[in-house]
């Protein structure tokens, strides 16, 4: 018997055959078409309640605003003594040809830009400061910020009105303690620039908490490794902020700036309450100017035209915001 005969042959397990490939549903076939349609319908189904509420709350007022801006609609039409007449673009021509309207536009833009700049700068400084304080101090500051943010606008306006009162205001009393300063009995609202500065301070005070909380959340997403690498390369505090922190926070800053512009151009209760419901000409912004034209002069058509022009102006701001966000998305 040879060695070949005594050697047992090793059994080799059979090769496992791969499973047959599954045929994916093609878009052109009925199954794939149904799947794609159901997938595309899910976002619309989720958005349907929100869109319905927006259509009910904002749809009719917006349509009514556009309709009134192209009509002659005054007190006679309001009480039904005369029917509303279509006048085309006459209301817009009167508004755009009025020098007072352009003065209000410039005043509104300057006011909004000032509010936005101070809000973003102060909010950024406080958010950076919160990254360097202890835990209990950070919690205390956040509680104060949320409390001030949650204060109703009318209450905050009334408090600021008392603070800057010419007779009983605490601001005049505190500033008068400084050497060479005498503001006892000073009326901050005797001139438009000073009065608008006080209202601007009120708007900034109410807007800073939201900016601080949002930027604070964004700062937690800045990688510490990048900051340490920048410091090792010789960058100081300003260099780290400019070349590391600021680029990462850019989408949040663009969003906050756009929202602040929209909110600050729509300021109404602060001016209205601060001036006892009758803002003088040098205190008029687009919102109060539209209100006065509609409900003080009883020219609802012109008031609607001014409001519609304000909406168009704000849509320009939204268009700039969308363009910046698309640019940021392309870079990323």
Beta strands, then each sheet from edge to edge (+ up, - down):
strand 1: 71-72
strand 2: 85-86
sheet 1: 1+ 2-
end
